[in-house]
Amino acid sequence: MLLNYVSTDLYERQGKALTNFKNTLPEETSELAQELTKDPYNFAFTGITGRYNERKLKDALLNNITNFLLELGTGFAYVGKEYRLQIGEKEKFIDLLFYNLTLSCYVVVEVKIGEFDFADSGQLGGYVVACNHLLRKEGRDNPTIGLLVCKQKDNLIAQYSLESSSQPLGISEYELGKLYPEKVEGTIPTIEEIEKGLSENISKETSP
């Protein structure tokens, strides 16, 4: 687990999501909630390399649920995918619903494969309010938190959107893998090159 955290630059990503937690959660809860976020989330474990849609991404996340929970962080328990909420006469479906045992609250996660826009936070905030009315139990659960994970975001648009919401929301990006230079030949020696170098050194040392 430690090696995984190091290899995915956890220190650089931990607690970095844009949120409005300080303005919408009690002080003792807001700091902990912030530390549980990441930006970006590393979804390289899904193995997705080509074209994909939101359904394919969500299916891949759940097919690798152990790695997904590990990436989300401490205390996350999976509740459901496309979680159904009956709101009045309408059915609404949450992308992914979790419960965080550390924060004692539901966490609504919406996954978007495009760029974040204002309407996304409105939808997420509605789901958060609905969960508070339909799922949250007084005396057991703290207020529900919403987390939107998108492929790309403009930080200023995200910040304005967060300021406009009275619900505790966070916005992060995700990446499917590290980007490396296409041409890496010659930057890292091959086994053959290492063996050749060792042989040459030994020959020099043993030669009269």
C-alpha positions in Angstrom: 0.0 0.0 0.0 2.8 2.4 0.9 4.6 1.7 -2.5 1.3 2.3 -4.2 0.9 5.7 -2.5 4.4 6.7 -3.4 4.1 5.6 -7.0 0.9 7.6 -7.5 2.3 10.8 -5.9 -0.2 10.7 -3.1 1.5 13.5 -1.2 1.0 15.9 -4.1 -2.6 15.0 -4.6 -3.9 14.5 -1.1 -6.4 17.1 0.1 -6.1 19.1 -3.1 -9.7 19.0 -4.4 -11.5 22.3 -4.8 -14.2 22.4 -2.1 -16.5 24.6 -0.1 -16.2 22.5 3.0 -14.9 25.3 5.2 -18.2 27.3 4.5 -20.6 24.3 4.7 -19.3 21.9 7.3 -18.4 22.3 11.0 -14.7 23.2 11.4 -13.8 19.8 13.0 -15.4 18.0 10.1 -14.3 20.3 7.2 -10.6 19.7 7.7 -10.9 16.0 7.8 -13.2 15.9 4.8 -10.8 18.1 2.9 -7.9 15.7 3.7 -9.9 12.8 2.4 -10.0 14.3 -1.1 -7.5 14.1 -3.9 -6.9 16.0 -7.1 -6.4 14.4 -9.5 -7.7 10.9 -8.8 -5.6 8.2 -10.4 -7.8 5.7 -12.3 -4.9 4.0 -14.2 -6.0 0.7 -12.5 -9.0 0.6 -14.8 -6.8 -0.3 -17.7 -8.7 2.1 -20.0 -6.5 3.3 -22.9 -8.8 3.9 -25.9 -12.1 5.6 -26.4 -14.6 5.3 -23.6 -17.9 6.7 -22.3 -19.1 7.3 -18.7 -20.7 3.8 -18.5 -17.5 2.1 -19.5 -15.5 4.2 -17.0 -17.9 3.5 -14.1 -18.0 -0.2 -15.0 -14.2 -0.3 -15.0 -14.1 1.4 -11.6 -16.5 -1.1 -10.0 -14.8 -4.1 -11.7 -11.7 -2.9 -9.8 -13.6 -2.0 -6.6 -10.7 -2.8 -4.2 -8.3 -0.4 -6.1 -11.1 2.1 -6.4 -11.8 2.2 -2.6 -8.0 2.4 -2.0 -7.8 5.4 -4.3 -10.8 7.1 -2.6 -9.1 6.8 0.7 -9.7 5.9 4.3 -13.1 4.7 5.5 -15.0 4.5 2.2 -17.6 1.7 2.0 -19.4 1.0 -1.3 -23.2 1.4 -1.2 -24.4 1.2 -4.8 -24.1 2.2 -8.5 -26.8 4.1 -10.3 -28.4 4.3 -6.8 -32.1 5.0 -7.3 -33.8 7.8 -5.5 -37.6 8.4 -5.7 -38.1 12.1 -5.5 -41.8 13.0 -5.8 -42.9 11.3 -9.0 -39.5 11.3 -10.6 -36.7 8.7 -10.4 -33.2 9.9 -10.1 -30.0 7.8 -10.2 -26.8 8.7 -8.4 -23.7 7.5 -10.3 -21.9 6.1 -7.3 -22.9 6.2 -3.6 -20.6 5.5 -0.7 -20.6 5.8 3.1 -17.5 7.2 4.8 -17.1 5.5 8.2 -14.6 8.2 9.4 -16.9 11.1 8.6 -20.1 9.1 9.4 -21.8 10.4 6.3 -23.0 9.4 2.8 -20.8 10.5 -0.1 -22.4 11.1 -3.5 -19.8 10.6 -6.3 -20.7 11.8 -9.8 -18.3 10.9 -12.6 -18.1 13.0 -15.8 -15.8 12.2 -18.7 -16.0 15.8 -20.1 -15.1 19.3 -18.7 -16.9 20.6 -15.6 -19.6 23.2 -16.0 -22.0 25.0 -13.7 -24.9 22.6 -14.3 -22.9 19.7 -12.9 -22.7 21.1 -9.4 -26.4 21.9 -9.5 -27.2 18.3 -10.2 -24.7 17.1 -7.5 -26.1 19.5 -4.9 -29.6 18.2 -5.6 -28.5 14.6 -5.0 -26.8 15.6 -1.8 -30.0 17.3 -0.5 -32.1 14.3 -1.6 -29.8 11.9 0.3 -30.1 14.0 3.4 -33.9 13.7 3.2 -34.2 10.1 2.1 -31.2 8.3 3.5 -29.6 10.2 6.3 -30.6 9.2 9.9 -30.6 11.9 12.6 -28.2 11.1 15.4 -26.4 8.6 13.2 -25.3 10.3 10.1 -23.6 13.7 9.5 -24.6 15.8 6.4 -24.1 14.2 3.1 -21.1 15.3 1.0 -20.9 15.5 -2.8 -17.8 14.8 -4.9 -17.7 15.4 -8.6 -14.8 13.8 -10.5 -14.3 15.1 -14.1 -11.8 14.7 -16.8 -11.1 18.5 -16.9 -12.1 21.6 -15.0 -11.5 25.3 -15.2 -10.6 26.2 -11.6 -12.3 29.6 -11.7 -15.6 28.1 -13.0 -15.4 25.4 -10.4 -14.7 27.9 -7.6 -17.6 30.1 -8.6 -19.9 27.1 -8.7 -18.8 26.0 -5.2 -19.4 29.5 -3.8 -22.9 29.4 -5.2 -23.8 26.2 -3.4 -24.9 25.8 0.2 -24.2 22.1 0.1 -20.7 20.6 0.9 -19.3 19.8 -2.5 -15.8 19.0 -3.9 -14.6 19.0 -7.5 -11.6 17.0 -8.7 -10.1 15.8 -12.0 -9.1 12.2 -12.8 -6.3 10.7 -14.9 -6.2 7.3 -16.5 -2.5 7.0 -16.5 0.8 8.8 -16.3 1.9 10.6 -19.4 5.4 9.6 -20.5 7.5 10.8 -23.5 6.7 8.7 -26.5 10.4 8.2 -27.2 12.2 6.8 -24.1 14.7 4.6 -25.9 18.2 5.5 -24.7 17.1 7.2 -21.5 17.0 3.9 -19.5 19.7 1.3 -20.2 18.5 -2.1 -21.3 19.6 -5.3 -19.5 21.9 -6.1 -22.5 23.5 -2.6 -22.2 24.1 -3.1 -18.5 25.6 -6.6 -19.1 27.8 -5.2 -21.9 29.0 -2.4 -19.6 29.8 -4.7 -16.8 31.7 -7.1 -19.1 33.8 -4.2 -20.5 34.6 -3.0 -17.0 35.7 -6.5 -15.9 37.8 -6.8 -19.0 39.6 -3.5 -18.3 40.2 -4.5 -14.7 41.6 -7.9 -15.5 43.7 -6.9 -18.5 47.5 -6.5 -17.9 
